[in-house]
Amino acid sequence: MIEREVTVRNRAGLHTRPASMLVRTASQFDAEIFLRRDGYEINGKSVIGVMTLAAEQGATLTLLVEGEDEEDAANAIADLFEDGFGEEL
């Protein structure tokens, strides 16, 4: 299992477009992917779950990935956060 801290960098936070980007990316992998914030854990392959985190710019989330392709999945998702989901930082 990989556990990694990620920070929401884009100004608008995890609104609909970045949430769907995250879910599309997560769904490409067999690994189980979860995001945790303030003790609340959601499935990273669920748009509704991701949106319920209400993660604003600067929010720190814990990325949890477990499975055969966990390393690739964790890197791909962390890259989305690092890049600010292609939005203005």
C-alpha positions in Angstrom: 0.0 0.0 0.0 1.2 3.5 -0.9 0.2 6.4 1.3 1.1 9.9 0.1 0.1 13.5 0.9 -1.2 15.6 -2.0 -2.2 19.2 -1.9 -4.9 20.9 -4.0 -3.0 23.6 -5.8 -5.5 25.0 -8.3 -7.5 28.1 -7.2 -10.9 26.6 -7.7 -10.2 23.4 -5.7 -11.6 20.0 -6.5 -14.7 21.2 -8.4 -16.4 19.2 -11.2 -13.7 19.2 -13.9 -10.7 18.3 -11.7 -12.8 15.7 -9.8 -13.8 14.1 -13.1 -10.2 14.2 -14.3 -9.1 12.5 -11.1 -11.8 9.8 -11.4 -11.0 9.2 -15.1 -7.3 8.8 -14.2 -8.0 6.5 -11.2 -10.3 4.3 -13.2 -7.5 3.4 -15.6 -5.9 1.4 -12.9 -6.8 -1.9 -11.2 -5.5 -0.6 -7.8 -8.0 0.5 -5.1 -7.7 4.3 -4.7 -9.0 6.3 -1.8 -8.6 9.9 -0.6 -8.8 10.9 3.0 -9.5 14.3 4.5 -10.1 15.1 8.2 -10.8 11.4 8.9 -13.3 11.1 6.0 -12.3 8.6 3.4 -13.8 8.3 -0.1 -13.4 6.1 -3.2 -11.1 7.9 -5.7 -13.1 6.3 -8.5 -16.3 8.1 -7.6 -17.0 11.6 -8.8 -19.6 12.2 -6.1 -17.2 10.9 -3.5 -14.4 13.2 -4.6 -16.7 16.2 -4.7 -18.0 15.5 -1.2 -14.4 16.3 0.1 -15.1 20.0 -0.7 -11.3 20.4 -1.1 -10.3 24.0 -1.6 -7.0 25.4 -2.7 -4.4 24.5 -0.1 -6.2 21.5 1.3 -4.0 18.5 2.0 -5.4 15.1 1.3 -4.0 11.6 2.0 -3.9 9.5 -1.1 -4.1 5.7 -0.4 -3.4 3.3 -3.2 -3.3 -0.5 -3.0 -3.0 -3.1 -5.7 -0.9 -4.5 -8.5 -0.3 -1.2 -10.3 -0.3 1.0 -7.2 3.0 2.7 -8.0 1.8 3.9 -11.4 -1.6 4.9 -10.1 -0.2 6.9 -7.2 2.3 8.7 -9.5 -0.4 9.5 -12.1 -2.8 10.9 -9.5 -0.1 12.8 -7.6 1.0 14.4 -10.9 -2.6 15.7 -11.4 -2.4 17.5 -8.1 1.1 18.8 -8.7 0.0 20.2 -12.1 -3.1 21.8 -10.5 -5.3 19.8 -12.9 -4.1 22.0 -15.7 -5.7 25.1 -14.1 -4.4 28.4 -12.9 -2.4 28.0 -9.6 
